[in-house]
């Protein structure tokens, strides 16, 4: 899929030998003027905390507020998905 298409899930892959707990967020970024730093204007959690098994995968479904954010902003101008370790 291209960078700005709508999506219904995020596949997480864990290459480690132990399970990890992560949170996924969908970020909408502003379009700053030249020389200014880019800022997040909307950060929406995708699912809850997810445990990705050791040497395994987990798919987080996009529902609720995250589904609405993707529908609203998937066409750009600047969006991203980030996964980060959490508890």
N, C-alpha and C positions, 0 to 999 in steps of 0.2 A: 504494500500500500504506500501511497505517497505521504509525505509529511503532514499534509493538511486534510486528509480524509477523516470522516467520522469512523469511529471504531467502537467495538462492543466489549472488548476485554484486553487485558494487559498480561502477557505471559512473562513470568519471572523465572529466571534460571539461577540455581545455586550450584556453583562448582566446588564449594567447600565440603569438607568431610563432617560437618556438623550442621544442624538446622539453623536458619536465621529468621528473625522476625523483622518485617519491613512494613512501611507505610508507603503508599503510592499517592502522588498528587498530580493534578492537571493544572498547569500554570498558563495564564494568559499574560503576555508581556505588552508594555506600551511601545510606542515608536518615538523615541526621543530625537530631539534635534541633534545635528552633528556636534560632537564634543561632549554631549551629556550622556550619563550612564543609563542603561536600560533598567526599568523597574517592573516588578510584578504588579499587575493591577487586580488580579484575581487568582486565588489559590484554592482549589477545591479537592478535598480528599476523594480518592477513588477506592471504594470499599473501606473496610476497617483494617486492623492489623492483620497481616498475613504471615503465616509460618511457612517458609519454603523448606522442604525437607533436604537433608544432606544429599548432595549429588542429584538433586531432583528439580522439578518444576512445579509451579502453582499458577493458575490463571485467575486473575481478579476480574470479576465482571463489572462493567460500567453501568451503574444504575442511579436512580434518584437525581440528586443535585449534580453529580458528575456527568450523567447522561445529558442533562439540560445544558451544562456548560460546554460540552463537546458539540452539541447541536448548534449552539449559539456562536461558537468561536472556531470551529474546526477549519473554516475557510481562511483563517489567518486574521490579522497580519503576522502574529508571532505567538506560537504556542509550544509547550513542551510537556513531557511526562517525566517525572523524576521519582525514583524509588530511593528510600533511605532507611538505614537501620533504625529500629525503634523498639520500644518496650511496651 
